[in-house]
Amino acid sequence: MSDRLKLLTPATLTLENKSYSLPTYMGVEGEKAIDITKLRSQTGYVTLDDGYGNTGACESAITYIDGEKGILRYRGYPIEELAEHSRFTEVAYLLLYGELPNSEQLLGFSSRLNESSIVHEDVHHFLSGFPRGSHPMGILATMVASLSTFYPVPDQLDEATEIQIVANLVSQVRTIAAFSYKKSIGEPLVYPSIKYRYTSNFLNMMFASPVRDYQPDADIDSAIDMLLILHADHEQNCSTSSVRTAGSSLANVYAVITAGIAALWGPRHGGANQEVIKMLEQIHAEGGDGTEFINQAKDKNSGNRLMGFGHRVYKNFDPRAVVLKQHCDKLLNKPGLNDPLLDIARRLEEIALKDDYFISRKLYPNVDFYSGLILRAAGIPTDMFTVLFAIGRMPGWLAHWREMIHGEHVTIYRPRQIYTGEILRHYQDINQRA
């Protein structure tokens, strides 16, 4: 147990007329936990917690969330302060190494990311094997897993090798992401350039071509960089817990990160902002402005769900959405932007923020709503939305992997279950079966 956990008065559990004493602890922000590590060995019972919603699977010093109060902090820093003052590379360093970098450290980290951005040339031959039109997330997951063959991971990691592997993944994920997009549309690949910073480099690889230069837009660059910051970590979510589960087997780090990418792909996780755009497309196809869809969303029997509103963790407001809305409004008000889907989104936001049905249930626009609109306004194709999420989440995944492998001991994750299948029965010859 961490020396930062405060030991509280033990809890008493009574089962079958026997009492058991269970240790209880409190974290630095006041969260309380009952330690049930020895529950099964002492009592024969396990806990049943569908979805792990009430299970603390690990100790972590990376991210703190208070869903009731709308609080999100990276390494103790409020997300609002980081959003106002930092860029993504600085936040990545903070998550990975625990402290904000000084000027020399940030320069060294940024330089290493730049130098690590080019992937092995043979990766391009591997990439050519995918059919045109392949989903970029499928390409990304496959390519990241394959990196272990191009950059073999030693059984015993020394500090220098680990630092380089981390830099490779944080930097090369955007290169592979851009390559996957170019492959999907049949355009030649654009290599990373020393001329651009982290986010601009990615956008250049996405949108430049031999017949057109990339025209940087400060507002788009700032909005995408902010989106990456806000997605950089989010405690023990589905993909991060997948990273920890895979990492607990001591699999190589490229395989571990691939587990996170695969989990992120789902529409209930990283694909949620893509679902927002699908909803807007549905409303547009039906010829509405969102008003009727809102009315139907209030009816549980209608089958229509208002995507991008409310959050499983945040019971009041999503602090990331508050930050991202400012950038979203700025992009949507840029001259020349004419997109009926974005007009529908504004209408949905306007109605929901005034409607007592949504206000009373605290169903406010969340980060997926605004990130989907920002990516749409920036010209990012819908099937690249989750890829952007993966780029942003990479430092968080790696921070959790590092925290786990550098802990006092790595316990392989192995949840229990409550069996509900057939009881003992015996094999019958095929001619005797009903």
N, C-alpha and C positions, 0 to 999 in steps of 0.2 A: 504494500500500500504506500502511496505517496505520503511524504512527511507534511504535505500541505492539506491533507484530509484531517478534519477534526473528529476525534472519537467521541461519540455521544453515548447516552445511556442505552444499554442493550434492549432490544425488543424481545418480548416473550411471545412465542407461538405455541398454542395448545392444539395438539392433534391426538385423537384417540386416547384422551385422558392423560396424555403425557405432555409436559411443558419443555420447550427448548429455548435457549438463549441465543439470539442472533445479533451479531455486531451491527451497529448503526454508525454512519459517518455523515459528515456535512462538508460539502465543497466550499471553496473560497467565496462563492457567490450565494451561499445559503441553500443550495440544493441538498436534500437529504436522501440517503439511500440505506436500504437494509441489505447487508451482505449475506447472500444465500449460497455462497460457494460450497458449503458443506451440507446444504439442506438434504440432498438425496442420500448422502452417506449416513446422515444421522437419523433421518425420518423415513426414508423410502419414498418420499414425495418429490415431484418436480413442480415448478410453477408452469402454468399455462398462460401465455401472453401472446395472443394472436397478433402478428405484425410487429412484435417487440416494442410496442408503444410505451410500455412501462418498465422496460428492461435497460439497465445501464450495462452495456457490453464491455466497456473499458473506461479507464481514466484518460483524460486528455487535457492538455494545456493550450490547445490551439484556438478554438472558437467557442464563444459563449453566446447562447441564445436564451432570451426570456420572451416566449411567445405571447404571454398575457400583456406584457408591457411594450412589446414591439422593439426589443433591444437585440442588436447584433453587434458583436465585437470580435475583431481579430487580434489575438494576443493582448487583449485588454483595451485596444483602441476602438472607439465607436466607429461604426461604418460611415457615419456622416462626416467625421473628421478626415478619414482616409479618402473619402470620395471628393472632398473639397480640396485637399492639398497634395494627394499622391497621384502617381501614375502606376500602371499595372506592374511594371517590373519592380518597383519599390515595394509594393504590396506582396508580390511573389517572394521577394527576399525575406520580408517580415514573417510570412507564414512558414517558410522553409527553415529559417535560422533563428527565429524567436525575437529578433530586435529589428527596428528600423535601421537601415544601413547609413553610415556616414558617407560623405562625398566620395572618398576613395573606394569604399566597399561597393557603392552603387556603380561607380565607373567600372570597377573590375568585374562585377556581376554582369553588367550590360555588355561589356566587351566579350565576355565568355559566351553569352547568349548569341551574340552576333557571329562569333567564330564557329559556333556549334550549329548554326542554322542550316548548313548544307548537309543533305543526307547522302549516304554512299551512292555513287553513280549507278551501281548495279540495281539499286532500288527501282530505278526507272524501267528496267527490263521487267522487273516483277510487276510493276504498275501496269505495264502494257498488256498483261494477261487478263485484266478485268474487261468485261464487255462495256462498250459505250453505253452510257445511261445508268451505270451502276450507282446505287445510293452512296453518297459520300461517307455516311456513317459506317457502312459495311466495309468500304475501302479503308477508312481510318482505323477501325478495329483490327483488320487483317494486317495492315502495314505496320502498326505499332507492335503487334505480336511478332512480326517478322524481324523487327530490329534486333532482337536478341541473337539472330543468326549473323547479322552484319556487325554487331557490336557485342560479342560474347561477354557475359557477366561472370567474373570469377567466383568460385565458391566462397572465398573469404574476401570481402570488400574492404580495401583500405580507404582512408579518407579521401585521397586525391581521386581515386576511381569513382567513388560515390558522388563526389561533387561534379565530376564530368558527366556521369550518367544522368544526374538530375538536370544539368544544363542542356544535355542533348534532348531530353524529353520535353522540357519547357519550351525550348526553341524549335525543335523539329516538328512538334505537333502542328504548328501553324503552317510549316512548309508542306507537310504531307496533306493537311487539310486543303490548302490551296491547290496542290497537285490533283487531289481527288476531284475538286470542282472542275478544273481544266479538263481532266479525263472525261468527266460526265458530259461535257459540252463539246468535246472533240477539238479543243484548242491546244496549241503547243504550251508546254510548261514554261513558267517564268521563275527564274531563280531568285533567291533572296539577295538583297543589295545592302551594301554597307552605308548607303546614303540615307536610309530610313530608320526610324525608331521602330520599336517592337510592333505596334499596331499598324502603323503606316506601311511597314514592310509586308505585313500580311495582306493588306488591302491592295498594295501594288502587285503582289503575286496573284491575287484574285482577278484584278480588272485590267492590268496592262496586257498588251499583246504586241507582236512584231509590227502591227499596223496602227497601233494607237498607244500613246503614252497615258500613264495614270495621272489624272489631275487631282492632286490632294485637296481635300475639303476639311478645313480645321474643325468644323462643327461635327461632321461625320466621324472624323478621327477621334475627337474628344468623347463622343457618345459611345463609340465601340469600345474605347479604352475603359470608360466608366462601366460599361456592361461587363467587361472581363473582371474588373475589380469586384463588382457586386456578386459575381458568380464564383469567385475564387475559392470559397469554402462555405460550408453550411452545416457544420457539426456532423453527427452520425446519420446522414441521409442514406438512401438506398445505394447509390453508387459508391460512396465513401465506405460504408460498411461492407460492401462487396470487395473493395480494395483491401480492407483489413482482413476479411475472411480469407481471400486468396493469399495475402501476404503472410498470414499466420502459418501457412504450410511451408514457408520459406521458398516459395516459387521465385523465379527471377523477376526482377522489377518490371520488365516489359510485359510479361504475362499478367502480373498483378494489375498494372494500369489498364491492360486490355479488359480485365474483368470490370473495372469501373466504367469504361467506355460502353461495354455491352449493356450494363445495367442502366446507364444514362439514356440509352436509346429509346426506352419505353415512353409512350405518351403520358404516363402518369408521373414521369420524372422530367428528364431533359427535353422531351418532346412536347411539353405542355404549351410552349409558346407557338409551336407549329399548329397545335389544335386551335389556338386563337384565330390564326389566319384562315383555317378551314371553316371555322364558324362564320367569319366575316364573308368568306366566299359564298357560303350557303345563303346568308341573308341577302347578299347582292344578287345571287341567282334567282331568288324568289321575288326580287323587285322591291324589297322593303328598305327602310332606313334604320331598322333596329327596334323601333317602338313595339311592333307586334311580337317580335322575338323575345323582348323583355317580358311582355305579358305572358307568353307561353312558358318562359323559364320559371315563372312563379308557380306554374301548375306541374306538380310532380308526375302527372300522368301524360304530359305532352311529349316527353322524350327529348325535349330540347334543353340542353344545359348551357348556362352562361359561362363560357370558358375564360380563365384569366381573372376570376374574382374569388376572393376568399383564399385561405391557406390553412393547411392541416396544422401547422405549427403556430402561426401568428393568429391569435384569437381577436386581435384588435386591428392593427394595420401592419403591413409589411414595410419595414423601414427601407428596404431596397427600392420598393416601388415609389416611395416619397422622393428619393434621390433621383431615380431614373425618369420620373415624370417631367422634371425640369428640362432634361435633355430631349425628351420626346416632344414636348411642346415647342421647343426651339426648332427641331428638325421639321415638324409638321407645319410650321409657319414660314418655312423657307420659300421664297418666290419660285414659281415654276413647278412646284410639287402638286401634281394633279392625279389623285388616286382615289377612286370611289370607296375602296375598302377602308382607307384611313378616315374618310368622312363618316362612314358608318361607325367606326370605332369611337370617334369623338362623340357621336350621338349616344352610343351605349354608355360611355363614361358619364356624360352629362345626366342621363336619366337615372343611372344607378346611384350616383352620388347625391341625388335629391329624393329618391324613392324611399319611403319609410320601410318598405319590405326589406330592402338591402341594408339600409342604415341600422335597423333594429337587430339584424342578424350579423352585423359588422362584415358584410360581404363587399369589401372595398377592392378596387383593382390591385392585383398583385404584380410581382416583378415579371411574370410571364406575359401579362397583358402588355406592359410598356416595352419589354424587350422585343416582343414580336413586332410591334409597330415601328420601333427604331430600326430593326434589321430590314423590315420591308421598305422603310423610307430610305435606307442606305443602299438599297439595290441588292441586298443579299438574298439569293434564292431561298425559298422556303425549306427545301431539303438540306440546306446548309445551316439552318438555325441551331440544331442540336450539336453540330460540329463546333460552332462558336462557343457554345456552352462548355464543350469538352476542353477547348483551348483555355478558357477562363478557369476551369476547375482543376487543371493539371497541377498547379502549385499546391493546392489543398490536398489532392490525392497523395502527392509525393511527401507532403509534410506529415500526413498521418502514417504513411509507410515508414518514414524515417523515425517518427516517434515510437512506433511499435518495435521496429527491429533494434532500436537503441535502448529499449526498456530493460528492466532488470531480468525479465524472462519473457519469452514469446510462447504463449499458450495457444495451441491450435484450436480454432473455433470449431465447436461441435455441439450445436443445440440439441436438446432432447425433444421428444414428441410424446403425444398421447395416442396410442395405437387404437384404431377403430375398425380394423379388418376382421377377417375370419379367425375364429379360435382354432386350436389344433385339429387337423384332419389328415387322413392318410391317403397315400397314392392308390389309385385304382387303375386296373387294366382298362384300356380304351373301350373294350367291349362291355364293360360293366358300368360305364358312365351313363348318366341320364341324358 
